[in-house]
């Protein structure tokens, strides 16, 4: 199993910026821990939302903002 984050704009449009990280994780927990450390930098780079994928299946999506 491979877990990856898909980067999106606020409206859900896919971002395909070659400068964004392309990390691949062996577990969901590793992917979520990584995002917990990196989300602010991703938001500063223009990422509005992320989706967690296991292989090709989306598990969930969420915005990258501090607002609740």
N, CA and C atoms as an extended XYZ file, in Angstrom:
204
Properties=species:S:1:pos:R:3:atomname:S:1:resname:S:1:resid:I:1 pbc="F F F"
N         0.835       -1.191        0.000 N   UNK     1
C         0.000        0.000        0.000 CA  UNK     1
C         0.875        1.248        0.000 C   UNK     1
N         0.482        2.212       -0.777 N   UNK     2
C         1.174        3.491       -0.816 CA  UNK     2
C         0.179        4.594       -0.483 C   UNK     2
N         0.586        5.454        0.410 N   UNK     3
C        -0.246        6.585        0.830 CA  UNK     3
C         0.408        7.864        0.322 C   UNK     3
N        -0.386        8.728       -0.299 N   UNK     4
C         0.128       10.009       -0.783 CA  UNK     4
C        -0.894       11.107       -0.503 C   UNK     4
N        -0.402       12.339       -0.497 N   UNK     5
C        -1.277       13.505       -0.401 CA  UNK     5
C        -1.438       14.097       -1.787 C   UNK     5
N        -2.666       14.390       -2.165 N   UNK     6
C        -2.956       15.094       -3.410 CA  UNK     6
C        -3.221       16.546       -3.036 C   UNK     6
N        -2.581       17.461       -3.748 N   UNK     7
C        -2.687       18.885       -3.457 CA  UNK     7
C        -3.709       19.537       -4.381 C   UNK     7
N        -4.531       20.402       -3.801 N   UNK     8
C        -5.612       21.039       -4.552 CA  UNK     8
C        -5.709       22.519       -4.201 C   UNK     8
N        -6.337       23.274       -5.095 N   UNK     9
C        -6.676       24.664       -4.804 CA  UNK     9
C        -7.889       24.671       -3.884 C   UNK     9
N        -8.259       25.837       -3.387 N   UNK    10
C        -9.428       25.952       -2.502 CA  UNK    10
C       -10.702       25.399       -3.125 C   UNK    10
N       -10.821       25.522       -4.441 N   UNK    11
C       -12.037       25.060       -5.122 CA  UNK    11
C       -11.990       23.578       -5.503 C   UNK    11
N       -10.917       22.884       -5.125 N   UNK    12
C       -10.799       21.457       -5.410 CA  UNK    12
C       -10.038       21.127       -6.680 C   UNK    12
N        -9.667       22.153       -7.449 N   UNK    13
C        -8.903       21.907       -8.672 CA  UNK    13
C        -7.517       21.364       -8.313 C   UNK    13
N        -7.076       20.355       -9.036 N   UNK    14
C        -5.807       19.694       -8.773 CA  UNK    14
C        -4.637       20.625       -9.044 C   UNK    14
N        -3.677       20.679       -8.112 N   UNK    15
C        -2.436       21.429       -8.299 CA  UNK    15
C        -1.365       20.460       -8.785 C   UNK    15
N        -0.652       20.842       -9.828 N   UNK    16
C         0.408       19.994      -10.350 CA  UNK    16
C         1.706       20.776      -10.430 C   UNK    16
N         2.103       21.360       -9.328 N   UNK    17
C         3.328       22.145       -9.239 CA  UNK    17
C         4.496       21.202       -8.976 C   UNK    17
N         5.489       21.213       -9.850 N   UNK    18
C         6.632       20.312       -9.707 CA  UNK    18
C         7.457       20.598       -8.457 C   UNK    18
N         7.283       21.758       -7.852 N   UNK    19
C         8.039       22.098       -6.654 CA  UNK    19
C         7.379       21.593       -5.370 C   UNK    19
N         6.148       21.094       -5.456 N   UNK    20
C         5.476       20.544       -4.277 CA  UNK    20
C         6.046       19.167       -3.964 C   UNK    20
N         6.117       18.805       -2.685 N   UNK    21
C         6.675       17.501       -2.303 CA  UNK    21
C         5.875       16.339       -2.896 C   UNK    21
N         6.573       15.266       -3.209 N   UNK    22
C         5.935       14.065       -3.761 CA  UNK    22
C         6.237       12.864       -2.871 C   UNK    22
N         6.078       13.053       -1.580 N   UNK    23
C         6.356       11.988       -0.618 CA  UNK    23
C         5.395       10.820       -0.798 C   UNK    23
N         5.912        9.613       -0.616 N   UNK    24
C         5.102        8.398       -0.613 CA  UNK    24
C         5.314        7.734        0.738 C   UNK    24
N         4.234        7.347        1.398 N   UNK    25
C         4.298        6.805        2.754 CA  UNK    25
C         3.819        5.363        2.771 C   UNK    25
N         4.346        4.592        3.706 N   UNK    26
C         3.953        3.183        3.822 CA  UNK    26
C         2.782        2.989        4.773 C   UNK    26
N         2.411        4.049        5.510 N   UNK    27
C         1.266        3.937        6.415 CA  UNK    27
C         0.497        5.254        6.457 C   UNK    27
N        -0.759        5.144        6.806 N   UNK    28
C        -1.609        6.325        6.954 CA  UNK    28
C        -1.072        7.226        8.058 C   UNK    28
N        -0.654        6.633        9.165 N   UNK    29
C        -0.134        7.411       10.283 CA  UNK    29
C         1.088        8.225        9.907 C   UNK    29
N         1.995        7.637        9.126 N   UNK    30
C         3.177        8.373        8.675 CA  UNK    30
C         2.779        9.552        7.794 C   UNK    30
N         1.816        9.327        6.904 N   UNK    31
C         1.353       10.399        6.021 CA  UNK    31
C         0.726       11.533        6.829 C   UNK    31
N        -0.091       11.183        7.807 N   UNK    32
C        -0.754       12.203        8.621 CA  UNK    32
C         0.235       12.940        9.514 C   UNK    32
N         1.222       12.249       10.047 N   UNK    33
C         2.249       12.911       10.861 CA  UNK    33
C         3.041       13.901       10.021 C   UNK    33
N         3.403       13.484        8.813 N   UNK    34
C         4.145       14.362        7.914 CA  UNK    34
C         3.344       15.625        7.621 C   UNK    34
N         2.060       15.465        7.305 N   UNK    35
C         1.227       16.625        7.002 CA  UNK    35
C         1.135       17.556        8.208 C   UNK    35
N         1.070       16.991        9.405 N   UNK    36
C         1.018       17.800       10.614 CA  UNK    36
C         2.223       18.709       10.764 C   UNK    36
N         3.353       18.280       10.230 N   UNK    37
C         4.574       19.088       10.290 CA  UNK    37
C         4.706       20.048        9.109 C   UNK    37
N         4.114       19.712        7.982 N   UNK    38
C         4.365       20.441        6.738 CA  UNK    38
C         3.219       21.301        6.227 C   UNK    38
N         2.037       21.248        6.852 N   UNK    39
C         0.867       21.890        6.258 CA  UNK    39
C         1.006       23.396        6.088 C   UNK    39
N         1.672       24.052        7.008 N   UNK    40
C         1.799       25.514        6.890 CA  UNK    40
C         2.613       25.901        5.654 C   UNK    40
N         3.710       25.183        5.423 N   UNK    41
C         4.518       25.443        4.233 CA  UNK    41
C         3.756       25.168        2.947 C   UNK    41
N         2.958       24.116        2.955 N   UNK    42
C         2.134       23.811        1.783 CA  UNK    42
C         1.120       24.922        1.541 C   UNK    42
N         0.487       25.401        2.609 N   UNK    43
C        -0.484       26.487        2.482 CA  UNK    43
C         0.191       27.743        1.937 C   UNK    43
N         1.396       28.035        2.403 N   UNK    44
C         2.132       29.200        1.913 CA  UNK    44
C         2.498       29.050        0.439 C   UNK    44
N         2.644       27.806       -0.023 N   UNK    45
C         2.976       27.538       -1.427 CA  UNK    45
C         1.742       27.551       -2.328 C   UNK    45
N         0.560       27.814       -1.751 N   UNK    46
C        -0.647       27.932       -2.550 CA  UNK    46
C        -1.592       26.749       -2.500 C   UNK    46
N        -1.281       25.755       -1.665 N   UNK    47
C        -2.175       24.607       -1.530 CA  UNK    47
C        -3.343       25.014       -0.639 C   UNK    47
N        -4.562       24.825       -1.113 N   UNK    48
C        -5.746       25.187       -0.337 CA  UNK    48
C        -6.381       24.004        0.372 C   UNK    48
N        -6.247       22.820       -0.244 N   UNK    49
C        -6.849       21.584        0.290 CA  UNK    49
C        -5.905       20.425       -0.011 C   UNK    49
N        -6.046       19.366        0.757 N   UNK    50
C        -5.326       18.125        0.477 CA  UNK    50
C        -6.298       16.958        0.564 C   UNK    50
N        -5.979       15.907       -0.179 N   UNK    51
C        -6.732       14.656       -0.101 CA  UNK    51
C        -5.738       13.539        0.156 C   UNK    51
N        -6.067       12.666        1.089 N   UNK    52
C        -5.213       11.519        1.391 CA  UNK    52
C        -5.671       10.332        0.553 C   UNK    52
N        -4.742        9.795       -0.238 N   UNK    53
C        -5.044        8.664       -1.110 CA  UNK    53
C        -4.257        7.432       -0.681 C   UNK    53
N        -4.937        6.301       -0.680 N   UNK    54
C        -4.289        5.001       -0.532 CA  UNK    54
C        -4.360        4.368       -1.907 C   UNK    54
N        -3.199        4.227       -2.535 N   UNK    55
C        -3.143        3.845       -3.939 CA  UNK    55
C        -3.989        4.858       -4.716 C   UNK    55
N        -5.095        4.509       -5.290 N   UNK    56
C        -5.914        5.462       -6.061 CA  UNK    56
C        -7.186        5.889       -5.331 C   UNK    56
N        -7.424        5.351       -4.145 N   UNK    57
C        -8.680        5.607       -3.431 CA  UNK    57
C        -8.529        6.778       -2.458 C   UNK    57
N        -9.442        7.751       -2.557 N   UNK    58
C        -9.429        8.897       -1.646 CA  UNK    58
C       -10.056        8.481       -0.320 C   UNK    58
N        -9.306        8.685        0.776 N   UNK    59
C        -9.844        8.393        2.106 CA  UNK    59
C       -10.573        9.604        2.670 C   UNK    59
N        -9.978       10.782        2.531 N   UNK    60
C       -10.647       12.013        2.954 CA  UNK    60
C        -9.923       13.220        2.379 C   UNK    60
N       -10.605       14.354        2.403 N   UNK    61
C       -10.054       15.640        1.977 CA  UNK    61
C       -10.277       16.641        3.093 C   UNK    61
N        -9.403       17.646        3.134 N   UNK    62
C        -9.570       18.685        4.149 CA  UNK    62
C        -8.862       19.955        3.709 C   UNK    62
N        -9.335       21.105        4.199 N   UNK    63
C        -8.682       22.375        3.885 CA  UNK    63
C        -7.409       22.539        4.710 C   UNK    63
N        -6.501       23.355        4.186 N   UNK    64
C        -5.289       23.698        4.926 CA  UNK    64
C        -5.428       25.122        5.437 C   UNK    64
N        -6.146       25.285        6.493 N   UNK    65
C        -6.303       26.604        7.101 CA  UNK    65
C        -6.388       26.431        8.607 C   UNK    65
N        -6.080       27.502        9.301 N   UNK    66
C        -6.153       27.464       10.761 CA  UNK    66
C        -7.562       27.735       11.255 C   UNK    66
N        -8.447       28.187       10.365 N   UNK    67
C        -9.816       28.505       10.758 CA  UNK    67
C       -10.604       27.235       11.005 C   UNK    67
N       -11.481       27.293       11.982 N   UNK    68
C       -12.331       26.140       12.291 CA  UNK    68
C       -13.736       26.409       11.825 C   UNK    68
